[in-house]
């Protein structure tokens, strides 16, 4: 058996999937294994049949033979007593007791499954946070190295009369082929307009990115070879592929 399949079957995902106690991501994983591996599909079918048999066994009424036996005993007595036959009372009590025990066991299993599901979700969230923090840390370290590199040039773009309060700082490292932008301030625009940054390359304006205020201090933007200038224009919402030169609000050459 495939080691990966063995590890999967040794876990409890399949059982929890049958009990509808898996997260959407876990359900997709189980369905993938069922579809791809015949041994997993076989185990799934067996578990499903066992569960159905288990549920059905406690849902059926008392056997017909037992009912007929009780009726015969009642009818065979010439003068039946007013009280309920002891056998019937015993059968009813046993059925009720068995039902209560079955329910208690089922509820305990549900609580255990819920506890395991919550634990699994907490572990998944923790792993996601660890991965996210690691990626963030790597990104910050990379930015720090670029900003403190002697080859990195800093350019401050300030708005003209069309956007007096606009201020953006760009960092360009031509050796590392990296460029970042820190949007300090952007004057408000109508909902159907945006600020867009462009690189001047061989006399043409190449679109880089739409500018916006973000919680990150630095945002990486595409680096263009032979970049000789940076420019900011006002464009329709969604950005443009060709710069609207008449709406130029800031530029700097280097």
C-alpha positions as CSV (number, residue, x, y, z in Angstrom):
1,X,0.0,0.0,0.0
2,X,1.2,3.5,-0.8
3,X,2.7,5.1,2.3
4,X,0.7,8.2,1.7
5,X,-2.5,6.2,1.6
6,X,-1.5,4.3,4.7
7,X,-1.0,7.5,6.6
8,X,-4.3,8.8,5.4
9,X,-6.2,5.7,6.4
10,X,-4.5,5.6,9.8
11,X,-5.9,9.1,10.5
12,X,-9.6,9.9,11.2
13,X,-10.4,12.1,8.2
14,X,-12.5,9.4,6.5
15,X,-14.6,8.7,9.6
16,X,-15.1,12.4,10.3
17,X,-16.1,12.9,6.6
18,X,-18.8,10.2,7.0
19,X,-20.0,12.1,10.2
20,X,-20.1,15.4,8.2
21,X,-17.5,16.8,10.7
22,X,-14.8,17.9,8.2
23,X,-14.0,21.4,7.1
24,X,-14.4,22.3,3.3
25,X,-10.7,21.9,2.8
26,X,-10.6,18.5,4.6
27,X,-13.7,17.3,2.6
28,X,-11.9,18.1,-0.7
29,X,-8.9,16.2,0.5
30,X,-11.0,13.1,1.4
31,X,-12.9,13.2,-1.9
32,X,-9.5,13.4,-3.8
33,X,-8.3,10.3,-2.0
34,X,-11.5,8.4,-2.6
35,X,-11.5,9.2,-6.3
36,X,-7.8,8.5,-6.8
37,X,-7.0,5.5,-4.6
38,X,-9.2,2.3,-4.9
39,X,-8.2,1.1,-1.4
40,X,-9.5,4.3,0.1
41,X,-12.7,4.1,-1.9
42,X,-13.2,0.5,-0.7
43,X,-12.6,1.5,2.9
44,X,-15.0,4.4,2.5
45,X,-17.8,2.1,1.1
46,X,-17.2,-0.4,4.0
47,X,-17.4,2.3,6.6
48,X,-20.5,3.8,5.0
49,X,-22.2,0.4,5.0
50,X,-21.2,-0.3,8.6
51,X,-22.6,3.1,9.6
52,X,-25.9,2.5,7.8
53,X,-26.2,-0.9,9.4
54,X,-25.5,0.6,12.8
55,X,-28.1,3.3,12.3
56,X,-30.7,0.9,10.9
57,X,-30.3,-1.7,13.6
58,X,-31.5,0.8,16.2
59,X,-34.2,2.3,14.1
60,X,-36.3,-0.8,13.4
61,X,-39.3,-1.8,15.6
62,X,-39.3,-4.8,17.9
63,X,-39.2,-8.1,16.1
64,X,-42.6,-9.4,14.9
65,X,-41.9,-12.8,16.6
66,X,-41.6,-11.0,20.0
67,X,-44.8,-9.1,19.5
68,X,-46.7,-12.3,18.5
69,X,-45.2,-14.2,21.5
70,X,-46.4,-11.5,23.9
71,X,-49.9,-11.4,22.4
72,X,-50.2,-15.2,22.7
73,X,-49.2,-15.1,26.3
74,X,-51.8,-12.5,27.0
75,X,-54.6,-14.4,25.1
76,X,-53.7,-17.7,26.7
77,X,-54.7,-16.4,30.2
78,X,-58.4,-16.9,31.0
79,X,-58.6,-13.9,33.2
80,X,-55.9,-11.4,32.3
81,X,-54.9,-9.0,35.0
82,X,-55.5,-5.3,34.6
83,X,-51.8,-4.6,35.0
84,X,-49.4,-4.6,32.0
85,X,-47.6,-8.0,31.5
86,X,-44.2,-8.1,33.1
87,X,-42.6,-9.3,29.9
88,X,-43.9,-6.2,28.0
89,X,-42.8,-3.9,30.8
90,X,-39.3,-5.5,30.7
91,X,-39.1,-5.3,27.0
92,X,-40.1,-1.6,27.0
93,X,-37.7,-0.8,29.8
94,X,-34.9,-2.5,28.0
95,X,-35.7,-0.7,24.8
96,X,-35.8,2.7,26.5
97,X,-32.6,2.0,28.4
98,X,-30.8,0.8,25.3
99,X,-31.9,3.8,23.4
100,X,-30.7,6.1,26.2
101,X,-27.3,4.4,26.2
102,X,-27.0,4.5,22.5
103,X,-27.8,8.2,22.5
104,X,-25.2,8.9,25.2
105,X,-22.5,7.0,23.3
106,X,-23.4,8.8,20.1
107,X,-23.3,12.2,21.9
108,X,-19.9,11.4,23.4
109,X,-18.6,10.4,20.0
110,X,-19.9,13.7,18.5
111,X,-18.2,15.7,21.3
112,X,-14.9,13.9,20.7
113,X,-15.2,14.5,17.0
114,X,-15.9,18.2,17.5
115,X,-13.0,18.5,19.9
116,X,-10.7,16.9,17.3
117,X,-12.0,19.1,14.6
118,X,-11.5,22.2,16.6
119,X,-7.9,21.1,17.5
120,X,-7.2,20.4,13.8
121,X,-8.5,23.8,12.8
122,X,-6.4,25.5,15.5
123,X,-3.3,23.7,14.3
124,X,-4.1,24.6,10.7
125,X,-4.6,28.3,11.6
126,X,-1.4,28.2,13.6
127,X,0.5,26.8,10.6
128,X,-1.0,29.4,8.3
129,X,0.1,32.1,10.7
130,X,3.6,30.7,10.9
131,X,3.9,30.5,7.1
132,X,2.4,34.0,6.7
133,X,4.7,35.5,9.3
134,X,7.7,33.8,7.7
135,X,6.8,35.2,4.3
136,X,6.3,38.6,5.7
137,X,9.6,38.5,7.6
138,X,11.4,37.4,4.4
139,X,9.8,40.3,2.5
140,X,10.7,42.8,5.1
141,X,14.3,41.5,5.2
142,X,14.5,41.8,1.4
143,X,13.1,45.3,1.4
144,X,15.6,46.3,4.2
145,X,18.5,45.0,2.2
146,X,17.4,46.8,-1.0
147,X,16.8,50.1,0.8
148,X,20.2,50.0,2.5
149,X,22.0,48.9,-0.6
150,X,24.4,51.6,-1.9
151,X,23.1,50.9,-5.4
152,X,19.5,51.9,-4.5
153,X,18.4,55.3,-5.6
154,X,15.6,57.2,-3.9
155,X,13.2,59.4,-5.9
156,X,10.5,61.7,-4.4
157,X,7.6,62.5,-6.7
158,X,5.4,65.5,-5.7
159,X,2.2,66.5,-7.4
160,X,1.8,69.5,-9.6
161,X,-1.1,71.9,-9.6
162,X,-3.5,69.1,-10.5
163,X,-2.6,67.1,-7.4
164,X,-0.8,69.4,-4.9
165,X,-0.9,67.1,-1.9
166,X,0.4,64.1,-3.8
167,X,3.6,62.7,-2.5
168,X,5.2,59.3,-3.4
169,X,8.7,58.0,-2.8
170,X,10.2,55.4,-5.2
171,X,13.3,53.2,-4.6
172,X,15.0,51.8,-7.6
173,X,18.0,49.4,-7.7
174,X,19.1,48.7,-11.2
175,X,21.7,46.1,-10.2
176,X,19.1,44.0,-8.3
177,X,16.4,44.9,-10.8
178,X,14.0,45.8,-8.0
179,X,11.8,48.8,-7.5
180,X,9.5,49.8,-4.6
181,X,7.1,52.7,-4.0
182,X,5.9,54.2,-0.8
183,X,2.7,56.2,-1.2
184,X,2.8,59.0,1.4
185,X,-0.3,61.0,0.3
186,X,-2.8,60.8,-2.5
187,X,-5.4,63.5,-3.0
188,X,-8.9,62.2,-3.3
189,X,-10.3,61.4,-6.8
190,X,-13.8,60.7,-8.2
191,X,-14.7,57.0,-8.0
192,X,-14.2,56.5,-11.7
193,X,-10.5,57.7,-11.7
194,X,-7.2,56.4,-10.3
195,X,-3.6,57.4,-10.0
196,X,-1.3,55.3,-12.2
197,X,2.5,55.1,-12.3
198,X,4.5,54.8,-15.5
199,X,8.1,54.2,-16.4
200,X,9.8,56.2,-19.1
201,X,11.6,53.6,-21.3
202,X,13.2,54.6,-24.7
203,X,10.8,57.5,-25.0
204,X,7.7,55.4,-24.3
205,X,5.5,55.3,-21.2
206,X,5.3,51.8,-19.8
207,X,2.4,51.1,-17.3
208,X,3.7,50.0,-13.8
209,X,1.0,50.0,-11.2
210,X,-2.1,51.7,-9.9
211,X,-1.2,53.7,-6.7
212,X,-3.2,53.5,-3.5
213,X,-2.7,54.0,0.2
214,X,-1.9,50.6,1.9
215,X,-1.0,49.5,5.4
216,X,2.4,48.4,4.0
217,X,5.0,51.1,3.9
218,X,6.5,49.7,0.8
219,X,4.9,48.0,-2.2
220,X,7.0,46.3,-4.9
221,X,6.2,47.5,-8.4
222,X,7.4,46.0,-11.7
223,X,11.0,46.9,-12.7
224,X,11.6,48.0,-16.2
225,X,15.0,47.8,-18.0
226,X,16.5,51.1,-19.3
227,X,14.0,53.0,-17.1
228,X,14.9,56.7,-17.4
229,X,11.9,58.3,-15.6
230,X,8.9,57.8,-13.3
231,X,5.6,59.4,-14.0
232,X,2.2,59.5,-12.4
233,X,-1.0,60.3,-14.3
234,X,-4.7,60.3,-13.6
235,X,-6.5,57.5,-15.5
236,X,-9.9,55.9,-15.7
237,X,-10.8,53.3,-13.0
238,X,-8.9,50.1,-13.7
239,X,-5.9,51.8,-15.3
240,X,-4.8,52.3,-18.9
241,X,-2.3,50.8,-21.2
242,X,-1.5,54.2,-22.7
243,X,-0.7,57.2,-20.5
244,X,-3.0,60.2,-20.6
245,X,-0.2,62.8,-20.9
246,X,-2.6,65.7,-20.4
247,X,-3.4,64.3,-16.9
248,X,0.3,64.1,-15.8
249,X,0.5,65.1,-12.1
250,X,4.0,64.1,-11.2
251,X,7.3,63.0,-12.8
252,X,11.0,62.7,-12.2
253,X,13.9,61.8,-14.5
254,X,17.1,60.0,-13.6
